[in-house]
Amino acid sequence: MSLVLTIVNAWRRSLSHLQEVEDFGTNPGALQMLTYLPDNLSPRPALLVVLHGSMQSAANYDRGAGWSTLADRYGFALLMPEQSGRNNLNRSFNWFQRNDTQRGEGEAHSIVQMVEQMVRDHDIDRRRIFVTGLSAGGAMTLAMLATYPDVFAAGAVIAGLPYGGAANAQEALRCMFQAPPKSSRELGDLVREASPNRNIWPKLSVWHGSADRTVKPSNAGEIIKQWLDVHGLPLMPMSDQIVDGHSRQVWWNADGETVIESYTIMDMGHGTPLTQSEGGVAGPYMIEAGISSSAHIAEFFGLTDTLRRTPAETTELSRRALPFGALRKATRSHRIRAVRAWRNMSATIHEGIERRRANKEVHVRSVVKR
């Protein structure tokens, strides 16, 4: 790294409240570890890993997306790995390099070493470790979920690409402009083959602008196909909603828990959707869209449940929440019935298709004999 670049990076960090941790392991991916710990850090706090996009720094992304503001509000810890120009001229995480996106290797392993350091230093709750990222950081988010599903409870990808879709820079560019068509099974197998831990898969939130010309929106469809197959869920969404003027689709598991959601931000280009009313700051690849992806992702992860209150406030809130709790329980029951009904219907349809196929084969054999 040149002396000028070193000075520039030091100046940037001086303007940020992120703190660098230099000793966190062997660091095979040669990444930098930056963290933020709010003054009101919760006991056994949750940890959010945030991966910036191309041509960005960790501090720039934090400033635009407002993650440290949310950390202050809800008391969770932030880990913000940073890419260097030595690894990638565009400062992109190398989501398309096999030796950086496999379990125990390269950048993916560096990020997990950072997570382990945070767990040791700050008594992080291992059940509440999450990851999110934009563009190359979004694609790297999926690499982390695929290779370390035993580490991360959930992830959120913004303007990203499916895991395993590219093996070099040329393929990466091709995927960005047009996601190569693969079956759900093929996409799911790429994830299943990435880790020996296949019992529980992380939840996923997917965000993409409908007018994205850098990473085409078809990639969001491929990501959803990939992770629906991993979770064994249908392609048809179980719920369609409009949230802050934008489309949200939802899929539940057999227990009625939301495990995959997808937001399509209308007329938005390549970047992270934010709103200044929620603390976002517009800039390159940080787009005022009237919706805060950070706030909604924090809620999806359950990070907003940790808001500190006085004992009196907590008691009063519990009293007021009883009717809502009952409603939520009823809604969950309805979801479970809906999922079971879908599965029964799907099985019936599948049996019908197989029966017609068998009858057709019998008919063809009969004609041939004649």
ABEGO torsion letter per residue (X at the ends): XBAAAAAAAAAAAAABABBBBABAEAGAAGBBBBBBBBAABBBGBBBBBBBBBBGBBAAAAAAAAGAAAAAAAAGBBBBBBBBBAAABAAGBBBAABAAAABBGBEAAAAAAAAAAAAAAAAGBBAABBBBBBBEAAAAAAAAAAAABAAABABBBBBGBBBBGABABAAAAAAAAABBBBBBAAAAAAAAAAABABAABBBBBBBBBBAABAABBAAAAAAAAAAAAAAAGBBABBABBBBBGGBBBBBBBBAAGBBABBBBBBBGBBBEBBBBAAAGBBBBBGBBBAGBBAAAAAAAAAGAAAABBBBAAAAAAAAAAAAAAAAAAAAAAAAAAAAAAAAAAAAAAAAAAAAAAAAAAAAAAAAAAAX
